């Protein structure tokens, strides 16, 4: 049996997804498990990888459908060949994928706004400047909408400006954030929604000795969380990639091996707000070489997801305000 996980080949969320999916596959004694995809943000190359996996005889594929419009037909083509396909992180609601595993993108923004409102205090006034790596994508815009909606409720005097393009390439992303933070020097804070934003925001903030808030809803690596512990990076809203990878692969293998049907819909895999107060626990998990450490860290979340029914539509992952399960709860 061959199963494939198709995501970006880099640290952060994709690597954590792989860690979870690989553990689920090894626990089921699957000998042919593959994780592959482009090294950076390159959707056409990832689509080609999906098509290659289907042609190579994959029995099941889990894919991050970013952006959804580009992946719908390749997913449907794979399903028409008898291959079971699921999505994780980014849904393709109009496709024939069996189920989707990931957090609510809207809720990621809500969680970040909740934390920043506490830091800013009652009656704060000013504005926050978000940045997006690919302007116009619904999955990224949902995060900004969630932040703006919640911040307006909690801090009416704080405006959330329209997101600026900070690009997907790590090098140009750094120069983009340099430009944005200089032009918007009066901002209360800046946040990004892609993996490369956190390390680059940290570099920019350190180089200027600025006091503004910085945060991200993606990219929770050990080095990033260290900056949270040190107080430079204020907030990381983790998308819990390990949970996405483990649960999606678990249901896929239960279907392929034991013929159990995959529940249709969206499994809200939850999120985690990482601040200075809980950074040590997150760091311990990220630095551990044994994937079972991550499993134990997320066991309460995983157990809940394996026994509950999913919501009706993967499209809800772009609009729901539900945070989903959190480790330890």
N, C-alpha and C positions, 0 to 999 in steps of 0.2 A: 504494500500500500504506500502511495506517495501523497503527502500533504504539503502545501506550500503557504508561506506567509509572505505577502508582497507589501513591503513598506520601503521607506528610504533607508539607506545603509549608513546611518550615522548615530551618534550618541543622542541621549535624550529620550523622548517618547518612543521612537521606533525601536531602540535597543531594549527598552523596558518591555515593550510589546513582545519582542522576540524571546526575552527571558521567560515570560509567562507561558507563551505558546509552546516553547521548547520543553518546558517542564511538563506541561500537560501531555505532549506527544511522547516523551520518554516514560511517563507514568503509565501510558497505554501500550508501551513496548513497540511503538512505531519506529521502524528502522529508517525510513526515507522521509525525513523532515527537512525542508529547505526554507531559508530566509534570504530573500534577495530583492533587488530593486536598485535604482540609481543612487549614487552617493549624495546627491543634492536634490533640490526641488526641480524635478524634470518629469512632469506627468506623461508626456508622450512616450518616454522611455519606460515608465512603469506600466503603461498600457501594453507596450510591446512585450514586457516581461510576463504580464498576465496571459497574453496570447501564446507565448512560448510555453508557459507552464501547461496550458490547456492542450497544446499540440504534443507535449512530451508525455502525456498520459496521466496527469495529476488526477487523483480521485476527489480531492477537496482543496479549495483555495479560500484563504481569508485575505482580504485586500482593503487597504485604506483608499477609498474612492475620491481622491482629491485632484481635480474637481469632479463632482458627480456627473455632470453632463458628458464628460469625456469617457467615463467608465460604463455608462449604462449599456451601450450596445455590446462592448466586449464581454461584460458580465453575462448578458443574455445569451450571447453566442456560446459561452462556456457552459451555461446551464442547459442549453439545447443539445449539447453533446453528452449530457448525463453527469456533468461535474457539479458537485455541490459547492456553492459559493456563498460566503458570508462577507459582510463588511465590518470594519472596526474603525473607530475614531471618526471617520467622515462617511456618512451614509449616502447611498444612491437610491433614494426612495422610489423612483419610478422603475427601477430594475427588478429582475427576478431573483435577486439575492435572498437567501432563506431568512436571514435575520441580521440585525445590526447591533453592535456592541460598542458603547462609548458613552461619554458624558453628554449632558445637555450643554451645547455651546453657549446658549443664552445664560444658563446658570453659572457658567464660568465667570462671565462679566458681573453678574449679580454678586457672586462671592467676593470678587476683588473690590467692588464698590462697598460692600458691607465692612470689609476690613479697613479700607481707607477712610471711611466715614468715622470709624472709631479713632483713628490716628489724628484726623483733622479736627475733631471735636465739634460740638454743637455750634451752629451759627457761622461756620466757615464760609469764606467768600473767595471767589477766584475761578480758575478754570483748570481742567485737566486735558492733556493732549495725548490721544492714542495714536498708534501707528500700525499699519497693516502691511504685510509683505506682498500681498497680491490684492490690489483694490478691486472691489466689486464682487468678490466671492461671498455667497450667502453664509458659508460656514464660518468665515472670519468676521463678517459684518454682524453676525448674531452675537458675538462676544461683546462688541462695542455697544450694540443696542441694549444688551443686558446690563452693562455697566451704567450707561446713561439713564436707563429707566430707574434703576435702584438708587443711584446717586441723587437724582432729582427728588425722589421721595424722602431720602434721609437728610440731604443737605441742599435745600432749594437754592442757596446762594452759590453753589458750585456748578458751573457749566461744563459740559463735556463737548469739546469741539469735534468737528468732523475729522475722521481718521485721515492721516497723511500717509502717502506711499513711502515706506522705508526699505523696500525691495527685498527680494529673497536671497540674493547672493550675500554671504557673510561679510565680504570686504566692503561692498557698496552699502550694505546695511549699516556698518559702522559710520561711514561718512554721512549717510543720511541722518542718523541720529545726532551726529555732531551738528549738522545744519539745523535740524529741527529744534534741538535744545537751545541753540544760540538764538534762533529767530523767535522762539517762544520762551524767552528767559524768565518771564513773569509767571509761568505755569506753576501750579501747586504740585504737579506730578506728571509723569509720562509712563505709559504702559504699552507693551507690545503683545502680539498674539501668536508669534511664531518662535521656533526654537532658537534662532540666531539673535533674537532681540535681547534676551537677558544678559549674555556676556558682553554684548556691545554697549548696552545701557550702563552696565557696571563700569566699563572702561571710560566711557564719556563722563560719567559722574565723578569718578576718581580723578580724572585729569583736570577737572574744573573746581574740585572741592565744593561742589554745590550741595544745597540742603533739600532740594526737591525730592518728592517721593518717586520711586521707580518700582515697577512690577511687571509680571508677565503671567500669561495663562498657558505657557508651554515651555519646555526646555528645563525640566527639573533634574539636572545632572548633579553629581557630587560637588563639582566646582561651583556651580550656581548656588546650591544650598549653603555652601560654605560662606558665600557672600551674604546670604540671608542671616546666617549665624553672626557674621561680623558686623551686621547692621547697614551695609552699603545698599543691598537690595532689600526693599521693604517687604515685598510679598510675592510668593510664587503660588499660583493656584494650579496644583498638580492635576493632570487628567488621568492619573492612575493607570498608566500604560500596562503594567504587569497584569492588572485585573482584566483589561481588555483582551490581552493576548491569551491568558489562561482560560477565561470563560468561553471565548469564541472557539478556541481549539478543542476544549472539552466537549462542547455540544456537537461540533463537527465530527469528532471521533466517536461519540456515542451513537451518532447517526450512521456513520460508515461501518462501524464494527458491530454494533448491537441492533442496528436498524431502527433505532428510536427516532421518531420524528423531531425535527428542530422546531421549537415553538416560534411562530411567526411574529414579527414585530421588532420593537426596540428594547434592548436590555440597557437600562441606565446604569452604567458601571461606576458612577459616582465621581467625586472630586475631593480634593483635600487642600485646605488653605494652610500653606507653610509660612510661618513667621519665625521671628527670633525665638519665641517661646517653645516651639516644637521642632526646631531645625535639627537638633541632635538626634532625635529618633529617626527622622527621615534620612539623615546622613548615615547612620548605622546600617540601615537597610541598603542604601545605594552602594556603600563600600563593601558589603558582604559578597564574597565570591560564590557562596552556596545559594542557589535559587530558592532553596527551601526556607531561607531566612525571609525572603520576600513573601513567600506563600503564607508563613505564619503571621507576618505583619498584616496581611490582607485577608486572613482566613475568615473573619466574621463577614466581610463584604462578599467574598466568593461564595460562602455557604448560603448567604441570603439570595444571591443571584441564581444559584443552581436550583433553587426550590420555588422561586416566585414566577409568576406569569409576566411576560413582557407587555409593554403598552402596545396599542394597536398599530401605530405607524412609525417607521423610522424617521419620517419627516418631523415628528415631535421633538427630535433631538436638536432642532434648530430654533424651537420656540418655547419649550417648556422651561419653567422657572424652578423645577424640582432639582435639588442638588444631588439626589441619589444617596446611596449608602456611603458612610464614612468609616475608615478604620477605627476600631475600638468601640463602635456604637452598635 
